[in-house]
């Protein structure tokens, strides 16, 4: 990850990038969430760089401008998010780490809160490697890949995720697949290099511009595909146990 000399974002601006939307990682005192999508928006200045004072209007504008989400999807994410968070009129990115609201156990790349009020907000390198380490450059991360890591994470617990947070967990990756996904001769998915750098550095791909509108229906559909793929993985595993 490129190094940046320590500085302050206390006035919501960045002395390194100026008024541009250049990338700058969080600095000491900045607030961040266990959500690469929103941290990326702050790292590029589409959300306040210090991660503070975010309203639904600010959030929805940034989601639409950067990720190309549709009006219905931005409304669900913006208004639905603050309802689940239970915090108005404004919130910080760090508030999203409050366990049991939107944040949940069995994250793909973040460690659990482990009894604390707030969960870690930085991606865990080992967990990221478990997800993408076996994917060669040039390959696509598919619905099946997402389903496999979700099953691995969730099935490591004695108790299943509750229905709401299981849906949130699937929806998070459905949105990612919807925004960054593409079709090629080899299939459909997200280029692994794109996903790896975005998750690890919380940085937009070089020259990024959304190529399509990411719609609510498409996201719901992809979430359903992840759920069905997870069900198949579990069913196949149960059959294998019976045959053993």
Buried (B, 14 or more C-beta within 10 A) or exposed (E): EEEEEEEBBEEBBBEBBEEEBEBBBBBEEBBBBBBBBBBBBBBBBBBBBBBBBBBBEBBBBBBBBBBBBBEEBBBBBBEEBBEBBEBEEBBBBBBBBBBEBBBBBBBBBBBBBEEEEBBBBEBBEEBBEBBBEEBEEEBBBBBBBBBBBBBBBBEEEEEEBEEEBBBBBBBBBBBBBBBBBEEEEEEEBBBBBBBBBBBBBBBBEEEBEBEEBBBBEBBBEBBEBBBEBBEEBBEEEEEEEEEE
